């Protein structure tokens, strides 16, 4: 069975057995933080928050693909449904932003548990098709459900007050909150990847039958990483809904699932920092090329084709090879 | 007139016919996907875009060259199939030594490019494509009114599906194809040009999608997004049926179309998701698919 012999160009994960974060990873995280703290004084904060949300979304997706070896083509379902639930919680139930985001994240985790437990029954290409089909089901549900607002979506969601105290209406206040959420999310993903759980995942990714023969309950590991990935994707989507004060059908449509695959592929599947770079590039491209309309779709398609044919390690993957250090 | 379960028979049979027509498209598209998957081991994500191209090329032939429907029915599969051959030779053939998932990603990218280009050129509002005059009108069958064109679509797709089944299961060419699916190295050793067989298979699968596109043109508006949503449903159909059997793909396609039609009569809100619900049930009960071989 070919699905068991993965030939995806994925790098090794960290130094097995090493304790703590390697110095160059620490430096990158600190550099990222320093850059992110200065950025809102240079660039438009809403644009930066969009980059942050998509960076988290792509890293959550990469947790599943790059480290679990599972290509989900329906991650928009978790991103989008969390965005709807968080918008609903903030607007209709009047919850504070942090509680709205938590509610959205929880909803995505539950959805991930439901879809994941069905999807892991198939492998490889079928897994991709099953996740895509279920995501489309979530999309159709969102079109018809009474609380999603159909084509209009949920608009003018209040940003509210953090912990009921600090107003999130000024862009910069919200920015630092979003940065904290996303940074925490990234650290959680980093921790998962480098935990013993992450090492088992990598073993399953590289050779499933051997992992089974070693006594690991492969399906449980797959489901666990699926739910984690869905929840973190949900965290990104829920935060995005508060930032843009909007949850809409775009967030659950299959094009969104495709975009997150593209971000991860471009940045580098199975690298720690690649998806962040990929997300920044794709979001910036959409932002600055927005006037070209459908050409953006064509350009995305071209990047897909070039990445698959010539550039499978992605930007950070190539960089990591040059530097001979896992990034 | 009598009522069936409180539903007037015109409505019931009307929806069943609609279901049968959707089923025809599911069957033709999932058949193409299954044939391509069998030999190339990739899922052709471009399939929906190629179906859309079929409808557009038919529209172009009519509006730019004055070639009517009947000519399009022959020419369009050849033209779009040829683009498929080029795509396979130039791009897809570079991926056979890699994981299957790269094929999915590549063809997804191609689908974005093709859809985006058509959207730039023709917008998203949709272009009308007239019905051939020979198939206008309809028949009154007593219990329902059957528009001629719809009957024609069901009939032709059945013929095409069964014809494909016959070629693959009963002819020498089909025997090569099945053998190459099982063991390409061995078939190559017997002096059969396997790479060419692969290229032609991809071209044929694409031609089948384009043919479905021509059939669809007079029913649905010709627009760049017509393939994208359809292909995801077809993926679900493929998961339900399993890609191991040609006849299985055909039966699953028509069957699910009918079930969808019935749902539209008895529970309209569920009609958009019924196929996905069935997929969930099949995954629970028989994960390999109804006609699939266990992995």
Interface residues (C-beta under 8 A of the other chain):
Chain A: X1 X2 X3 X6 X7 X8 X71 X73 X118 X119 X121 X122 X123 X124 X125 X126 X128 X129 X130 X132 X133 X134 X136 X137 X140 X141 X143 X144 X254 X258 X261 X265 X293 X294 X295 X296 X297 X298 X300 X301 X302 X303 X304 X305 X307 X308 X309 X312
Chain B: X37 X41 X42 X43 X91 X94 X95 X97 X98 X99 X100 X101 X102 X104 X105 X106 X108 X109 X110 X111 X112 X113 X114 X115 X116 X117 X119 X120 X228 X229 X232 X233 X235 X236 X238 X239 X269 X272 X273 X276 X277 X279 X280 X283 X284 X287 X295
